[in-house]
Amino acid sequence: MGHQGQEPGSFADLDRKARSIPQEERTYAQPWPQPIRDGHWTDGNGTHWHIRGGAGLPRVVLRRLLKRPDLRVLHAYGPHPAEVSDAEREALLERVERYFAGEASPHSEFWLAEFRDDDRHVMLVIEEAC
């Protein structure tokens, strides 16, 4: 019996195809930013934010923060964390509340922390993972 070739679409074919992509065109997976774990964040304007009080935000502190009219909210989910608008903020906070009430998808996780910049502005950072 003669040696038969690999079936089209086999792992060997896929491997050969991937290796044939020029180095400069290859994409590499990057870990998603995690400001809470890192303890700091630099926003798009170059402002440096630092965690205040560590990871894990007591509900009483969260309630106090949410009353601040100048509160900024950063949603860290995916490769590009972004500040959320007022409308997005309400929807995000509703999902966080459902999570802490035990009503969210079993694959969802949220971490919250308070961050401050050098001028003492306040940002609530919400990291989401699934």
Residue pairs with C-beta under 8 A, 6 or more apart in sequence:
6 12
6 13
7 13
30 79
32 76
32 77
32 78
32 79
33 41
33 76
33 79
33 80
33 81
34 76
34 127
35 41
35 49
35 51
35 74
35 76
35 81
35 113
35 115
35 125
35 127
36 51
36 55
36 76
36 111
36 112
36 113
36 125
36 127
37 55
37 127
39 50
39 51
40 48
40 49
40 50
40 51
41 48
41 49
41 74
41 81
41 115
41 123
41 125
42 48
42 49
43 49
43 74
43 83
47 117
47 121
48 117
48 118
49 115
49 116
49 117
49 123
49 125
50 115
50 116
50 117
51 113
51 114
51 115
51 125
52 113
52 114
52 115
52 116
53 61
53 113
53 114
54 113
55 111
55 113
56 111
56 112
56 113
57 65
57 112
57 113
57 114
57 124
61 114
62 112
62 124
65 71
65 114
65 122
65 124
66 93
66 124
68 122
70 121
70 122
71 122
71 123
71 124
72 83
72 121
72 122
72 123
72 124
73 83
73 84
73 89
73 92
73 123
73 124
73 125
73 126
74 81
74 82
74 83
74 84
74 115
74 123
74 124
74 125
74 126
75 81
75 82
75 83
75 84
75 88
75 92
75 126
75 128
76 125
76 126
76 127
76 128
77 127
77 128
77 129
84 92
92 126
95 104
95 108
95 110
96 110
96 112
96 126
98 104
99 108
99 109
99 110
100 110
105 130
107 130
108 128
108 129
108 130
109 128
109 129
109 130
110 126
110 127
110 128
110 129
111 126
111 127
112 124
112 125
112 126
112 127
113 124
113 125
114 122
114 123
114 124
114 125
115 122
115 123
115 124
115 125
116 122
116 123
117 123
